[in-house]
Amino acid sequence: MKSGTKIGLTLTAIAALAIPISVEAQTKIGELFNTRTVTISGEVTSIFDDEFILDDGTGQIIVEAESRPLRQANLASGEKVTVTGNYDDDEFEAVSITRANGENIPIYDD
């Protein structure tokens, strides 16, 4: 093997190691089961006082959040969001909501 080829292979290997990989696991609503903290994404279809319905195409779920942060955030039907929270027995309690533009809406439990 020529020394030029060896250097080329080494640089390729180094370049491959330098690529940052960031993967956030998403859970589909239709596949939720009792667990601690998970992240789900979808479209807001309805908003109530301290809850909203989130639809990801596999199912819908009522997401519980505190009413004050929801009012201040002015969340709207049709908006795409990512919600991190806790799921237990058909209830999803939000810890944070992230809008499609990256804005984070922290939810503080009273």
N, C-alpha and C positions, 0 to 999 in steps of 0.2 A: 504494500500500500504506500502511495506517495505521501510525503509529509503534508502537502497542501490538502489532501483529502482528509487526513486525520484532524487537522485544524478546523476544517469545515464542519465535520461531525461534532467536534467538541463545542463549537459555537452554537450549533443547532440545539444541542442538549442543554446548554446554559440558557439560551433564549427560551426554551420550553419551561424551564424552572422559574423564570422571572415573570411569567404571566400570572397575575393574581386571579384567583377563582373565588367568586362570591355567589353562593347558591343559598337562597332562603327557601326552606321547605314550605310548601303550601298544602293545606289540607282541603279537600273538596267537601262541601257541606253534606253531600250524599254519603260520604264515607266517615262522618264524624262518629266517634264513640266516646264514652266517658274517659276523660284524660285531664291532665293538668293544663298547661298553657300551649295553645296552638295558634296558628295564623291562618286566616281565611280571607279570600278576596271575592268581590262581586259587585253587583249593582244594587244601590239602595232603591227599594220599590215603594215603601211607605214609611212615614215617620210619625211617631206618637210622642207623648210627653217625654219619657225617658227610655224609649225603645225605638228600634227601626227594623224593618225586614230587609234582609240581605239575600240576594239570589245570585248563585254562581253558575247557573245552567244545569247543575246536577240536583239542585234542591234549594229550598228556602229555609231560613232560620230567623227567629226573633233575636235580635242582639240587644241586650240590656246595657244601658249606659246611664250616667248621671244626667239629669235634665239640663242643668246649668251649662256644662260644657257643650252639650248638643245645641242648645239655643245660641250660645256664643259663637259656635263654629258655623251656624247657619247651613247645616247639612241639607241637601236637596234630593228629592226623588230623581232617579236617573243618574246620580253621581256614582262613579266607580271609586271604591275604597278598599283598603286592606285593613283588617281588624285583628289585633292580637288580644287574646283573652283566654278565659277558662270555660270549658264545656263540661256540663254534668247533667245528665238526665233531661235532655231536650232544652236546656237553658244555656245560652252563650253570654257570659258577662264580659264586656269589653274592658280592657286595660288601656289600650290605645287604639286610635283610628288614624290611618294615614291616607290622605287624599292622593289622587293620581298625580298631582303636581309635586308630591313629596312633603306637603305640609303635614306635620304631626299634631294630632289632637289628643293630648293626654286626658285620661278619664280617672278622676279621683273618687274612690268609693267612700261614701259617708259612713 
